[in-house]
Amino acid sequence: MKLNYSQFACNAQGVLDEIDQICKNCGRDSSSVKVLAVTKSQSHEAVDFAARFGFEAIGENRVQESAGKKPLAGEQIRWELIGNLQSNKAKLAVSLFDRIQSVDRIKLVRALDRYAGEIGKKLPVLLQVNTGEDPKKFGVSSRETPKLMEAALQCPNILVEGLMTIAPLDEDRSVALAAFDRLRSLRDELSVSSGLSLKELSMGMSGDMAEAIRAGSTCLRLGTVLFGKRQ
Ligand SMILES: *Cc1c(COP(=O)(O)O)cnc(C)c1O
């Protein structure tokens, strides 16, 4: 990370102002859109900066990297896993993270449930759905999501709080918007069938924030716009 704190704070304030403006333009209350500060591949300093600025949560995509960084951070900040999780790292992930956003298969959700049970934790999760049907992305397909949801509901130590998606990279912004709209309708359907509110829609990154907010995002996962390019 090449920024000092005051440059970072200036970026971060600019991003929050932009979110406010986009919310105003589409009639949303900006307090309903939270920022997850994504510090993956950034120095440990990035975590300090995010905490000092007042962000409530950090997003990381690797279990091992987070295990190294987390002890240096304050207790008050929450840690969320946003990257693909292999089953052999599930136990460590359960102990490290306050929420796991990348749950995309039945075997994984059952492993998380078992490990959470062992340490007496109720683990909040999001189901990661590949609504853009992008072969390069992880995530359960929209069609298979109800089955994954059903399996998660049978896990006593798992709390499903909503859905997450990563939009396909495409210059045409309507592609991202369509992927986000599909996540929202899928959430609405699952909410009716499960009777849960599933209020969290984690969608939108540095390049597609505006589309995500318009489609109803409650959690923007932002790295580059806050910290600059990753090494
Ligand atoms: C890296 C990453 C982000 C942040 O991406 P930026 O474009 O830098 O904002 C968000 N979500 C996931 C899942 C990521 O891996």
The ligand as an ORCA input file, in Angstrom:
! r2SCAN-3c Opt
* xyz 0 1
  C     -10.937     -8.593     -3.978
  C     -12.378     -8.737     -3.734
  C     -13.192     -7.604     -3.556
  C     -12.678     -6.172     -3.646
  O     -12.405     -5.842     -4.966
  P     -12.073     -4.343     -5.421
  O     -12.384     -4.366     -6.885
  O     -10.654     -4.114     -5.133
  O     -12.966     -3.431     -4.683
  C     -14.534     -7.817     -3.307
  N     -15.046     -9.049     -3.226
  C     -14.312    -10.166     -3.378
  C     -14.940    -11.492     -3.264
  C     -12.953    -10.040     -3.645
  O     -12.214    -11.151     -3.796
*
